[in-house]
Amino acid sequence: MRSPLVVLCLASALALAGCSTAVPAPEPSTPVDARVEVPSEPSHPPYVPSSFFPPGTTGPGIWDARQVPIVVAASIDGIGYPLPPGAAYDGWEDVDPNVGFEIGTIESGVAFQWHCAWLVEWDAASDAGDDELATDIEALLEQFWTLPHITLLTDGEGTFREQQTAAAPPGADLNRWFLHSLCD
């Protein structure tokens, strides 16, 4: 099955660059008795890339290390939804200047960090028995699968969500599986 390969390739590329798609030491951002504000609408229209093939290229373009801060900022802005309180996009500050990134890798990595941060909050709300908050976060988590760089992660046989569903154990809760297999 190709779906784990797509995730492995993305994780490997980011690891080589000294980046991580996982939120370090996942912990909920607020104490269980504090209420996390879960956005229901994006704060602005999401960024939709016009092309992953910059002018003059015949294949995917490459971001170099000098462009990483700009691409990370645009990717964060492009999600349109904030991270949970206390969460941060980590691992993008100390990128090896000799490493290039295929266009879409950084953007997808930022989307993974956003998704993992909210999965940690969802898990904490579920563990605390706060069904209302967990349901609100689940609705927000659905946006991950529609983010521009996530919709482009396909192996030609299905969407990234379909790939991950196929890779998960039969009957597994996809959020819980994603949290424990890709966010730790």
N, C-alpha and C positions, 0 to 999 in steps of 0.2 A: 504494500500500500504506500502511496507517495506522500500522504498527508504528514506523517511524522518527519519525513525528509525535508519538507518545506520549513517546518518549525526548527528542525535541527540546523538547517542551512542558515536561517536567520539568526538563531542563537549563537551559532559558531562564528558568524561574521561579526556580531557585536562583541562576543567574548574576545576575539582576536584584537579588536580595537580597544579593549579595556572597558567595554560598556556592558551593561547588563539589561536584559529585558524584564528582569524581575525587580520588584520593589524590595530593597534590602530589609531583612528582619521584619517581615510583615507583622504589624500590630495595628489594632484599630486606632483611629486618630483621636477618639474621645472616650472618656469613661463610659461604661455601660449605661449609667444613669443620665448622661447628657445626650441630647437629641442631635443627630447629624442632619443637616439641611441637605436634602437630595433635590437637585435641580430637575425639573420636568421638561424644560425647553432649553435649547442652546442659548448662550448669551449673545450670539451673533451667527450669521450664516456660516456654515462650515466651509473651509477651504477645499476646493475641488481642483486638483491639478489638471492642467490642460493637456499635458503630455509627459510621459516618462522618457521620451527620446528628445533631448535638447536639440536645437537646430544644428545641423552639420554632423550629427552622429547617425550611425546606422544601427546601433544597438543601444542598450541601456546606458545612460550617462553615468558618470562617477562624480560624487561629491568628494572634495578633498577636505582635509582636516580644518583648513581655514574657513570653510563654509559651514562646518558643523553647528556653531552657535546660531547662525541664521536659520538653518534648516530646522534645528530643534525648536527655536522660537516660533517659526511658521507652523510647524507641526502641532505644537501645543495650542497655538491660536486656532489652527484648523480643526481641532476636535470640537471646539465650541462649548464644551462642558468643563467645569473646573475639576480639579482633584479634590478628594475629601480633605477636610481641614487637617493640617499637620503633615500631609503627604507631600512628597517632592519628586521631581524628575531628577534622578541621580545617575551618575556615571558618564555624563557627557562633557564634563569639565576638562578631563585629562586625556584627551584622545591623542593617540600616537600620530604625530604630524606626517609620518610616512605611510599612513594607511588611507586608502580610498574606500568609499562606500558606494555600492551600486545604488542608484537613485531608487528610493522606496524603502531601503533598509532602515535608515534613520527614522523616517516617518513612521514605519511600522513599529519600530522599537519604542518610540514615544507612545504610540497607541497601546502597545502591550503594557507599558508602565501604568497608563491611565486605567486600563482594564483591571490589572492586578490590584491597584490601590483600592478600587471600588469593590473588587471581590473580597478583599480583606475586611472591608466595612460590612459587606453583606454577610460574611461568615460570622463576624462578631455579633451582628444583630440577630442572626439565626440562633447562635449559641445562647444568646441572652433571652431568647423567646419573644423578641420584639418583631412579631409577624408583620405588623404594619410597615415598619422601617425596612425589613427585609424585602417586602413586596415592592416598596418604592424603589429600592436599589436595584432589584431585578429588572424593573421597567427601564431604569437608566442603563443597565448593563446591555440591554438589547441594542443600544445605539452602537456598541463596539462593532457589531457585525456589519454595520452600514457605513463605517468610516471609509473614506476613499482608498486608503492604502491597505485596508483589510479586505475590501471587496476585490482588490486586484491580486490577492494571494490565492491563486488557483493553480491546480496542476493539470488543467484541461479536462478534468473529470468531475469537477464540482467546486462549489464555493468553499472558502476556508472553513466556514461553519460546518458544511457537510463533511469536509475532510476530518475535522476535529471530532465530530459525532461518530464517524466511522472508526477513528483511532481510539476512542474511549471504550472502556469495557461495556458490553451490552447492558442496557438499562441504567447506566451511570447518569447521575445528575451532571450535566455539562459544566455548570458553574463550579461545582465542587471538584470535578475532575480537572478542570483548567487550573483552578487555584492550587491544587496539590501537585500537579504535574509540571506546570509551566511558570508558576509564580513563586515557588519556594526557592 
